[in-house]
Amino acid sequence: MGRAALVEVGRVLREEGMLAAKSTSLLPGWNGGLIVAGKRGSLAVDIEYAQTLKVGPGMASPHLFSYTLPNIPLAEAAIQYGLTGPVFCMISDNPYEDALLEAGYWLGDMSGTRSLMVAGVLDVIPSGATSTVTAKLKVLHT
């Protein structure tokens, strides 16, 4: 989910005109957060990490280990784009709807001149040698 989070969050922020020109930072004066839901969390990376354990515990990938936590890719995207509000991942059977609902609650509680939440579904589904990425993010703002 790591690269997918960076790409998709940047894409939706750029499309909404929320990034400063030729920059990866939010427009000045904006405060933002990121809430993403999925049906599988970090399952794709969990499986990849488990494969590295087959060789032996000493060969387990430390790089992959950190991504077995579903919030890590979101935290990286938040840092990249200057989102300093709430950032977390939810597991849900209705990921898009639940993420938007949760983001709406947080947006109502955020203080500041202008606030936004990037919310939606981002799921990576392992399928053999490749993975399928499902991404649908939306920017909500005050």
FIKOLZA-1660 file (N, C-alpha, C; in steps of 0.1 Angstrom, whole numbers, plus 5000, padded with zeros to 4 digits):
% residues 142
   i   px   py   pz ch aa at
   1 5008 4988 5000  A  M  N
   1 5000 5000 5000  A  M CA
   1 5009 5013 5000  A  M  C
   2 5022 5011 5003  A  G  N
   2 5030 5023 5005  A  G CA
   2 5031 5032 4993  A  G  C
   3 5034 5027 4981  A  R  N
   3 5035 5036 4969  A  R CA
   3 5021 5041 4965  A  R  C
   4 5011 5032 4966  A  A  N
   4 4998 5035 4963  A  A CA
   4 4993 5047 4971  A  A  C
   5 4996 5047 4984  A  A  N
   5 4991 5058 4993  A  A CA
   5 4998 5071 4988  A  A  C
   6 5011 5071 4986  A  L  N
   6 5017 5083 4982  A  L CA
   6 5011 5088 4969  A  L  C
   7 5010 5080 4959  A  V  N
   7 5005 5084 4946  A  V CA
   7 4990 5089 4947  A  V  C
   8 4982 5081 4953  A  E  N
   8 4967 5084 4953  A  E CA
   8 4964 5096 4961  A  E  C
   9 4971 5098 4973  A  V  N
   9 4968 5110 4981  A  V CA
   9 4973 5122 4973  A  V  C
  10 4985 5122 4967  A  G  N
  10 4990 5133 4959  A  G CA
  10 4981 5136 4948  A  G  C
  11 4976 5126 4941  A  R  N
  11 4967 5128 4929  A  R CA
  11 4955 5135 4933  A  R  C
  12 4948 5130 4944  A  V  N
  12 4935 5137 4947  A  V CA
  12 4937 5151 4953  A  V  C
  13 4948 5153 4960  A  L  N
  13 4951 5167 4965  A  L CA
  13 4954 5176 4953  A  L  C
  14 4961 5171 4943  A  R  N
  14 4965 5179 4931  A  R CA
  14 4952 5182 4923  A  R  C
  15 4944 5172 4921  A  E  N
  15 4931 5174 4913  A  E CA
  15 4922 5184 4920  A  E  C
  16 4922 5184 4933  A  E  N
  16 4913 5194 4941  A  E CA
  16 4920 5208 4942  A  E  C
  17 4932 5209 4937  A  G  N
  17 4939 5222 4938  A  G CA
  17 4943 5226 4952  A  G  C
  18 4946 5216 4960  A  M  N
  18 4950 5218 4974  A  M CA
  18 4965 5218 4976  A  M  C
  19 4973 5216 4966  A  L  N
  19 4987 5216 4967  A  L CA
  19 4993 5229 4961  A  L  C
  20 5003 5235 4968  A  A  N
  20 5009 5247 4963  A  A CA
  20 5015 5244 4950  A  A  C
  21 5016 5253 4941  A  A  N
  21 5022 5252 4928  A  A CA
  21 5035 5245 4928  A  A  C
  22 5038 5235 4920  A  K  N
  22 5050 5228 4918  A  K CA
  22 5056 5224 4932  A  K  C
  23 5047 5219 4941  A  S  N
  23 5051 5216 4954  A  S CA
  23 5042 5203 4959  A  S  C
  24 5047 5197 4969  A  T  N
  24 5039 5186 4975  A  T CA
  24 5034 5190 4988  A  T  C
  25 5033 5203 4991  A  S  N
  25 5028 5208 5004  A  S CA
  25 5014 5214 5002  A  S  C
  26 5006 5212 5012  A  L  N
  26 4993 5218 5012  A  L CA
  26 4994 5233 5010  A  L  C
  27 4983 5239 5004  A  L  N
  27 4983 5254 5003  A  L CA
  27 4985 5260 5017  A  L  C
  28 4991 5272 5017  A  P  N
  28 4993 5278 5030  A  P CA
  28 4980 5281 5037  A  P  C
  29 4980 5279 5050  A  G  N
  29 4968 5282 5058  A  G CA
  29 4958 5270 5059  A  G  C
  30 4961 5259 5052  A  W  N
  30 4953 5247 5053  A  W CA
  30 4958 5237 5063  A  W  C
  31 4950 5230 5070  A  N  N
  31 4953 5219 5079  A  N CA
  31 4945 5207 5074  A  N  C
  32 4952 5195 5074  A  G  N
  32 4945 5184 5068  A  G CA
  32 4948 5171 5075  A  G  C
  33 4940 5161 5073  A  G  N
  33 4942 5148 5078  A  G CA
  33 4939 5137 5068  A  G  C
  34 4941 5125 5071  A  L  N
  34 4939 5114 5061  A  L CA
  34 4933 5102 5068  A  L  C
  35 4922 5097 5063  A  I  N
  35 4915 5085 5069  A  I CA
  35 4912 5076 5057  A  I  C
  36 4918 5064 5058  A  V  N
  36 4916 5054 5047  A  V CA
  36 4911 5042 5053  A  V  C
  37 4902 5035 5046  A  A  N
  37 4896 5023 5050  A  A CA
  37 4899 5012 5039  A  A  C
  38 4899 5000 5043  A  G  N
  38 4901 4989 5034  A  G CA
  38 4895 4976 5040  A  G  C
  39 4894 4966 5032  A  K  N
  39 4888 4953 5037  A  K CA
  39 4899 4945 5042  A  K  C
  40 4912 4947 5038  A  R  N
  40 4923 4938 5042  A  R CA
  40 4934 4944 5049  A  R  C
  41 4934 4957 5052  A  G  N
  41 4945 4963 5059  A  G CA
  41 4959 4961 5052  A  G  C
  42 4968 4955 5059  A  S  N
  42 4982 4954 5053  A  S CA
  42 4984 4939 5049  A  S  C
  43 4974 4932 5045  A  L  N
  43 4975 4918 5042  A  L CA
  43 4985 4915 5031  A  L  C
  44 4986 4923 5021  A  A  N
  44 4995 4920 5010  A  A CA
  44 5010 4921 5015  A  A  C
  45 5013 4931 5023  A  V  N
  45 5026 4932 5028  A  V CA
  45 5029 4921 5039  A  V  C
  46 5019 4918 5047  A  D  N
  46 5020 4907 5057  A  D CA
  46 5025 4894 5050  A  D  C
  47 5018 4891 5039  A  I  N
  47 5022 4879 5031  A  I CA
  47 5036 4880 5026  A  I  C
  48 5040 4891 5020  A  E  N
  48 5053 4893 5015  A  E CA
  48 5063 4891 5026  A  E  C
  49 5061 4897 5038  A  Y  N
  49 5070 4896 5049  A  Y CA
  49 5071 4882 5054  A  Y  C
  50 5060 4875 5054  A  A  N
  50 5060 4861 5058  A  A CA
  50 5069 4852 5049  A  A  C
  51 5069 4856 5036  A  Q  N
  51 5077 4849 5027  A  Q CA
  51 5092 4851 5030  A  Q  C
  52 5096 4862 5035  A  T  N
  52 5110 4865 5038  A  T CA
  52 5114 4857 5051  A  T  C
  53 5105 4853 5059  A  L  N
  53 5107 4845 5071  A  L CA
  53 5111 4830 5067  A  L  C
  54 5107 4826 5056  A  K  N
  54 5109 4812 5052  A  K CA
  54 5124 4808 5052  A  K  C
  55 5132 4818 5049  A  V  N
  55 5147 4815 5048  A  V CA
  55 5152 4815 5062  A  V  C
  56 5146 4821 5072  A  G  N
  56 5150 4821 5086  A  G CA
  56 5147 4834 5092  A  G  C
  57 5145 4835 5105  A  P  N
  57 5142 4847 5112  A  P CA
  57 5152 4858 5109  A  P  C
  58 5165 4854 5108  A  G  N
  58 5175 4864 5106  A  G CA
  58 5175 4870 5092  A  G  C
  59 5167 4864 5083  A  M  N
  59 5166 4870 5069  A  M CA
  59 5153 4877 5067  A  M  C
  60 5145 4879 5077  A  A  N
  60 5132 4886 5076  A  A CA
  60 5135 4901 5072  A  A  C
  61 5127 4906 5063  A  S  N
  61 5130 4919 5058  A  S CA
  61 5126 4930 5068  A  S  C
  62 5135 4938 5073  A  P  N
  62 5131 4949 5082  A  P CA
  62 5124 4960 5074  A  P  C
  63 5126 4961 5061  A  H  N
  63 5119 4971 5054  A  H CA
  63 5104 4968 5053  A  H  C
  64 5101 4955 5050  A  L  N
  64 5087 4950 5049  A  L CA
  64 5080 4950 5063  A  L  C
  65 5088 4947 5073  A  F  N
  65 5082 4946 5086  A  F CA
  65 5074 4959 5090  A  F  C
  66 5080 4970 5088  A  S  N
  66 5074 4983 5092  A  S CA
  66 5061 4985 5084  A  S  C
  67 5060 4979 5072  A  Y  N
  67 5047 4981 5064  A  Y CA
  67 5037 4970 5068  A  Y  C
  68 5040 4961 5078  A  T  N
  68 5029 4952 5082  A  T CA
  68 5019 4960 5091  A  T  C
  69 5022 4972 5094  A  L  N
  69 5013 4981 5101  A  L CA
  69 5006 4990 5091  A  L  C
  70 4993 4989 5090  A  P  N
  70 4986 4996 5079  A  P CA
  70 4987 5011 5080  A  P  C
  71 4990 5017 5091  A  N  N
  71 4991 5032 5093  A  N CA
  71 5004 5037 5087  A  N  C
  72 5014 5029 5086  A  I  N
  72 5027 5034 5081  A  I CA
  72 5027 5041 5068  A  I  C
  73 5021 5034 5057  A  P  N
  73 5020 5041 5044  A  P CA
  73 5012 5054 5045  A  P  C
  74 5002 5054 5053  A  L  N
  74 4994 5067 5055  A  L CA
  74 5002 5078 5061  A  L  C
  75 5010 5074 5071  A  A  N
  75 5019 5084 5078  A  A CA
  75 5029 5089 5068  A  A  C
  76 5035 5081 5060  A  E  N
  76 5044 5086 5050  A  E CA
  76 5037 5096 5040  A  E  C
  77 5025 5093 5036  A  A  N
  77 5018 5102 5027  A  A CA
  77 5015 5115 5034  A  A  C
  78 5011 5114 5047  A  A  N
  78 5008 5126 5055  A  A CA
  78 5020 5135 5056  A  A  C
  79 5032 5129 5059  A  I  N
  79 5044 5137 5059  A  I CA
  79 5047 5143 5046  A  I  C
  80 5046 5135 5035  A  Q  N
  80 5049 5140 5022  A  Q CA
  80 5041 5153 5018  A  Q  C
  81 5028 5152 5022  A  Y  N
  81 5019 5163 5017  A  Y CA
  81 5016 5173 5028  A  Y  C
  82 5022 5172 5040  A  G  N
  82 5020 5182 5051  A  G CA
  82 5006 5180 5058  A  G  C
  83 5001 5168 5058  A  L  N
  83 4988 5166 5065  A  L CA
  83 4991 5164 5080  A  L  C
  84 4988 5173 5089  A  T  N
  84 4991 5172 5103  A  T CA
  84 4979 5169 5112  A  T  C
  85 4968 5167 5106  A  G  N
  85 4956 5163 5113  A  G CA
  85 4956 5148 5116  A  G  C
  86 4944 5142 5119  A  P  N
  86 4944 5128 5122  A  P CA
  86 4947 5120 5110  A  P  C
  87 4954 5109 5112  A  V  N
  87 4959 5100 5102  A  V CA
  87 4957 5086 5107  A  V  C
  88 4948 5078 5101  A  F  N
  88 4947 5064 5105  A  F CA
  88 4939 5056 5094  A  F  C
  89 4941 5043 5096  A  C  N
  89 4935 5033 5087  A  C CA
  89 4924 5025 5094  A  C  C
  90 4913 5022 5087  A  M  N
  90 4902 5014 5093  A  M CA
  90 4901 5002 5085  A  M  C
  91 4896 4991 5091  A  I  N
  91 4892 4979 5084  A  I CA
  91 4877 4979 5084  A  I  C
  92 4871 4977 5072  A  S  N
  92 4856 4978 5071  A  S CA
  92 4851 4970 5060  A  S  C
  93 4839 4965 5061  A  D  N
  93 4832 4958 5050  A  D CA
  93 4827 4969 5040  A  D  C
  94 4825 4981 5044  A  N  N
  94 4821 4992 5035  A  N CA
  94 4831 5003 5036  A  N  C
  95 4843 5001 5031  A  P  N
  95 4854 5010 5034  A  P CA
  95 4852 5024 5029  A  P  C
  96 4847 5026 5017  A  Y  N
  96 4846 5040 5012  A  Y CA
  96 4836 5048 5020  A  Y  C
  97 4824 5042 5022  A  E  N
  97 4814 5050 5030  A  E CA
  97 4818 5052 5044  A  E  C
  98 4824 5042 5051  A  D  N
  98 4828 5043 5065  A  D CA
  98 4839 5054 5066  A  D  C
  99 4849 5054 5057  A  A  N
  99 4860 5064 5058  A  A CA
  99 4854 5078 5056  A  A  C
 100 4845 5080 5047  A  L  N
 100 4839 5093 5045  A  L CA
 100 4831 5098 5057  A  L  C
 101 4824 5089 5063  A  L  N
 101 4816 5092 5075  A  L CA
 101 4826 5096 5086  A  L  C
 102 4836 5088 5089  A  E  N
 102 4846 5090 5099  A  E CA
 102 4853 5104 5097  A  E  C
 103 4857 5106 5084  A  A  N
 103 4863 5119 5081  A  A CA
 103 4854 5131 5084  A  A  C
 104 4841 5129 5081  A  G  N
 104 4832 5140 5084  A  G CA
 104 4831 5143 5098  A  G  C
 105 4832 5133 5107  A  Y  N
 105 4832 5135 5121  A  Y CA
 105 4844 5143 5125  A  Y  C
 106 4856 5139 5121  A  W  N
 106 4868 5145 5124  A  W CA
 106 4869 5159 5119  A  W  C
 107 4864 5161 5107  A  L  N
 107 4864 5175 5101  A  L CA
 107 4856 5184 5109  A  L  C
 108 4845 5180 5114  A  G  N
 108 4837 5188 5122  A  G CA
 108 4843 5192 5135  A  G  C
 109 4853 5184 5140  A  D  N
 109 4860 5187 5153  A  D CA
 109 4873 5194 5151  A  D  C
 110 4878 5195 5138  A  M  N
 110 4891 5202 5136  A  M CA
 110 4890 5217 5137  A  M  C
 111 4899 5223 5144  A  S  N
 111 4899 5237 5145  A  S CA
 111 4910 5243 5135  A  S  C
 112 4909 5255 5132  A  G  N
 112 4918 5261 5123  A  G CA
 112 4910 5269 5112  A  G  C
 113 4917 5277 5105  A  T  N
 113 4911 5285 5095  A  T CA
 113 4904 5277 5084  A  T  C
 114 4912 5268 5079  A  R  N
 114 4907 5260 5068  A  R CA
 114 4912 5245 5070  A  R  C
 115 4902 5236 5070  A  S  N
 115 4906 5222 5073  A  S CA
 115 4901 5213 5062  A  S  C
 116 4908 5202 5060  A  L  N
 116 4904 5192 5050  A  L CA
 116 4907 5178 5055  A  L  C
 117 4900 5169 5049  A  M  N
 117 4903 5155 5052  A  M CA
 117 4903 5148 5039  A  M  C
 118 4914 5140 5036  A  V  N
 118 4914 5131 5025  A  V CA
 118 4909 5118 5030  A  V  C
 119 4899 5112 5024  A  A  N
 119 4892 5100 5029  A  A CA
 119 4888 5091 5018  A  A  C
 120 4887 5078 5021  A  G  N
 120 4882 5069 5011  A  G CA
 120 4888 5055 5013  A  G  C
 121 4888 5047 5002  A  V  N
 121 4892 5034 5002  A  V CA
 121 4906 5032 4995  A  V  C
 122 4915 5025 5001  A  L  N
 122 4928 5021 4995  A  L CA
 122 4931 5007 5000  A  L  C
 123 4930 4998 4991  A  D  N
 123 4932 4984 4994  A  D CA
 123 4942 4978 4984  A  D  C
 124 4951 4970 4989  A  V  N
 124 4960 4962 4980  A  V CA
 124 4957 4947 4983  A  V  C
 125 4952 4941 4972  A  I  N
 125 4948 4927 4973  A  I CA
 125 4958 4918 4966  A  I  C
 126 4965 4909 4974  A  P  N
 126 4975 4900 4967  A  P CA
 126 4968 4890 4958  A  P  C
 127 4974 4888 4947  A  S  N
 127 4968 4878 4937  A  S CA
 127 4980 4872 4930  A  S  C
 128 4986 4862 4936  A  G  N
 128 4997 4855 4929  A  G CA
 128 5010 4864 4929  A  G  C
 129 5016 4865 4918  A  A  N
 129 5028 4873 4917  A  A CA
 129 5026 4888 4917  A  A  C
 130 5013 4892 4914  A  T  N
 130 5010 4907 4914  A  T CA
 130 5000 4910 4925  A  T  C
 131 4997 4923 4926  A  S  N
 131 4986 4927 4935  A  S CA
 131 4977 4937 4928  A  S  C
 132 4965 4937 4932  A  T  N
 132 4955 4946 4926  A  T CA
 132 4952 4957 4936  A  T  C
 133 4953 4970 4932  A  V  N
 133 4951 4981 4940  A  V CA
 133 4937 4987 4937  A  V  C
 134 4930 4989 4948  A  T  N
 134 4917 4996 4947  A  T CA
 134 4918 5009 4954  A  T  C
 135 4916 5020 4947  A  A  N
 135 4918 5033 4953  A  A CA
 135 4906 5042 4949  A  A  C
 136 4900 5048 4959  A  K  N
 136 4890 5059 4956  A  K CA
 136 4890 5068 4968  A  K  C
 137 4897 5079 4966  A  L  N
 137 4898 5089 4976  A  L CA
 137 4891 5102 4973  A  L  C
 138 4887 5109 4983  A  K  N
 138 4879 5122 4981  A  K CA
 138 4885 5132 4991  A  K  C
 139 4885 5145 4987  A  V  N
 139 4888 5155 4997  A  V CA
 139 4876 5162 5002  A  V  C
 140 4874 5162 5015  A  L  N
 140 4863 5169 5022  A  L CA
 140 4869 5181 5028  A  L  C
 141 4863 5192 5028  A  H  N
 141 4868 5204 5034  A  H CA
 141 4858 5213 5040  A  H  C
 142 4862 5222 5049  A  T  N
 142 4853 5231 5055  A  T CA
 142 4851 5243 5047  A  T  C
% end
